[in-house]
Amino acid sequence: MPLPPNQVFYVSPAQIKEWRDKGEAVIVDVREPDEWEQVHIPDAILLPLSTFEATQIPDPQGKHLVFHCRSGRRCGLAAEKAVAAGYTGVIKRMEGGMLAWSAAGYESET
């Protein structure tokens, strides 16, 4: 099922970092708990794809809702699940996922 082009967008890690630094993003990490324990973006919310339910998506309250994973594939699957379940908000997918975030040298926690 193709994702609606007006609902799901790719966004660069640099843009997401800017939003995060300004408190303008809700970041949802859809990797698995073992990956999260190795490294994650501070203040991100873990909703593993293996147990992902659209009802768990936090209300972004006017902020940018960002999904990310390791490389960018699983966050697309999570977006598909959310849209299929009736989620109507805009979802941003981080291009390149955690690999791109780390490669850019952005802050992360272990």
N, C-alpha and C positions, 0 to 999 in steps of 0.2 A: 504494500500500500504506500503510494507516494505521500510524503508529508505536505501539508498545505504550505505553499511558498510565503503566504502572508502570516503564518503562525510560528514557523520554526526557521531560525536563521543561524548561520555560522558566524561566529565572532572571534576575533583574534585574542590570544592570551593578553596582549598589551592592553586592549580595550577593557577586558575583564579585570585586569589588575587595576586600571584606572577607576573603574566603577567600585571595585572592592575597597580601594584606598579611600574613596569618598563615602563609603557606607551605602552605596547605591546598588548593591547586588546581593542576591540570595544564591549561593553556590551549592548545588547538589551534586555530590560525588556518587556515581552509580557503580563504582568498582566494588570488589568484594572486601570483606573485613581484613583479610590478611594483607591486601594491597594497601588499604587505608593505614594499617599499623606501620607499614614501611615508610610511607610518606604521604602527606596530604596538605591541602591548602588550609591555612588557619581559618577558623570560623565556618568552614564548609560543613554541610550536613550529609551524613552517610545514609544513602538509600540504595543498597545493593540491587543490581539488576535481577539477580536470582530470586529476590523476594519483592521486587518492585510492584507497588500498587499506586495508581494515580491518586487515590484518596490520601496518600501519605505526603503528597507534594505540599510544601508549606505555602501559605498565602504570601506572595511577595510584597504585598502592601505598597504597591507603587514602585517597587524596586525592580531591577532586571532579574529575571529568573534564568539562571545559567545551569545547564547540565554539563558534566564532564566525566570522562573516564580515563583510561590509560592513553589511548591514541586517537579516540574520536568515534569509534564504531559503536560501542555499547551505549553511548549517550544518545545516539540516533535511535537505537532500539527502544530505549526508555522513552524518548519523545514519541515514537510510534505508539507505544503502549498507552501513554498519557492521552494522546489525541483519540485513539480508538476507544478509550474509556470515557470520552466526553470532555476532557480538559479543554477549555476554550481560551486560556491565557496564552501569551506569547512566550516561547521557549527559545533561549539562545543556547547554541552548542559551541563549546570551546574547540576551536580548530587545533588539531594536534594533541589534544588532551593533556594529561599530566606530563607526558614526555616533553611537549612543547613548553609548558609552564616551567619545568625544571631546566630545560635547555636555555631558557631566557634568563635563568638565574633569579627567578622570583621567589619570594619567601615561601617556605614550606615547613611543616612540622613532622616529627617522627614519633 
